[in-house]
Amino acid sequence: MSPAAANIALQIRQLRKAYGALVAVDSLDLEVHTGECFGLLGPNGAGKTTTIEICEGLLDPDSGSVELLGRDWRTQARELRELLGIQLQETTFSEKLTVFETLALFRSFYQRSAEVPELLRLVQLEEKRDARVGKLSGGQKQRLALACALVGDPQFLFLDEPTTGLDPQARRQLWDLINQLKSGGRTILLTTHYMDEAEKLCDRVAIMDHGRVIALDTPRKLIASLGVEHLVEYATEGAPLAPAVLQQLRGVRAVSTVGEVTQLQVAELHQTLPALLDKLAAQGAQLTELRTHSATLEDVFVSLTGRHLRDE
Amino acid sequence: MFQLTKIRFLEFWREPEAVFWVLFFPILLASGLGVAFRNHAPEVIKVAIVADGVNVANDAEARNIAGALAGNPGVSAVVQDAQAAEHSLATGKVALVIVSVAPREVLYRFDNTNPDGRAARALVDDSLQRAAGRLDPVHATQQLETSVGSRYIDFLLPGLLATNIMGNGIWGVCFPIIDARRKKLLKRMVASPMSRTEYLASFLLSRLLFLIFDISILVGFGHLVFGVPVRGSLAAIVFICVLSALAFSSMGLLMSTRLSTMEAASGVANAAMLPMWILSGVFFSARRFPDVVQPIIRALPLTASVDALRSVMLEDASLLAVRSELAILGLWLAVCFVLAVRLFRWR
């Protein structure tokens, strides 16, 4: 292995997979570096799950190649399975078994495996050791799925939508867990349609749409590429300010109106906001709403595709 | 492999309904049918004696006849007027009407095509002739028997055993695999280094272990409670059961290869099992069906299993004697298993 290749945990070249007329993955090229957490971000149906399942050896691509940990699925499948940790979307474990029994079962599949008590401690399910899987909460089930993925002490971890359907607290708990795993030096590939999740967890993000990668960089650089740092949204009672007037304010890049709400894309919040408030006061307009937030990956997606991530 | 088989057991035991249906239902069924079809005391045949209540001499004659019949436990006589007796005969309440025509002269009215009528005539005539002084020139004694092995429960029990093996084989394999596929658990397990062969083999292995319960409970229960005979060797019975269980499990495996919903599974399994319940001679002899369909019936795996078990249990047949049934089971096993492995969808 060349030094460059040693640094690459996953290499995807010209990957293509179609279901009938629907092209799920289209000429996809990706490289995931050893030890990084790489995110595939995109709306439902963008081809994320198809891509990750091809990498997991669960689907055969129509064409193209996947090289994982320097190995090939076609010839070294058995060996690869030992090295991977996989969490699928929406797996339901047998409800009649306890947490311990489920882990013991999965542990029996691997030649080299982590100790069950250690796994339970890692995913904070020690008290649930003898609870039936059917009695666990959504977050606990997801952590059990993560523990099953970690049972073979994997070098490469696949997480497909790890927090979909969880409440905010359970999501945050899972994020902490994944951040811990990252510091353990594993390579992680995760898919998500939550931009905040990708921003929090991923070192690099590929934004996917219609089976293609439309942007790839660190979350910070992707957001910076928008050229705007912040968004200001407000609504007023009384006569609204004309867009032409707003354009004149310092630091404003773009103005748009959605219903009652006016949205400004700005570079420097501390320059634009006082100026805006002054103008509104001079006009005698009453503010009924005022929100500012930093630009997110969601905004990147909107600017690239004109659609929202969660639009179906 | 041990872990995989172990969870099959745990999943089963933690489903109280499954335990009930699989282990106790066949016993309840056997008990119910056994009680319903137990051997009754010999039936008493009812007859009517005509007395119109007007002719005194005739009435006295009728009482004489009734007195003569009272000593015969096989006949129960009532005295009725002519019209009532006519009605009783027409509606089958009595098998025979006795009319006194004159002293020492009677008329029997009965339906000659009804076995009860003919029996009643013989019994009544016998009693009346003896009461009038007939002596039998031949001295006869009788010895009563009920032969074990020819009762309905004896016929039923091997059928229930085979049916139980069929149901458990098909459901016990088909249901959990489809459930795992539906829950994406199958996909998750395939994503691990688990051996696929071991996964499928764990189902067959757990089936064979459950078979111990099936055989011991049903055969033991039938033997102890109803005295159903086990004439052939136990090893032969176990061998037939194992072969049947493998054949039906492969059928279950074949059904589970593509389906991913319980509704579809239920439909397919019932479509396969219901005709066999009816056709394969579990509850009554399959010979009652027309000759045209006999070859089809004989080719069914349940027929082969039932016939082989019956022959061995009731007639002490050797495995060699039931080789054609065993061959049919073996053929089903091989064909279903090969097809299942070819068609199995791991997603």
Interface residues (C-beta under 8 A of the other chain):
Chain A: E56 G57 L58 R78 R81 E82 L84 I86 L88 Q89 E90 T91 T92 F93 S94 K96 L97 E101 A104 L105 F106 S108 F109 Y110 Q111 R132 C148 G152
Chain B: F2 Q3 L4 I7 L10 E11 R14 E15 A180 K183 K184 L185 K187 R188 M189 V190 A191 S192 P193 M194 R347
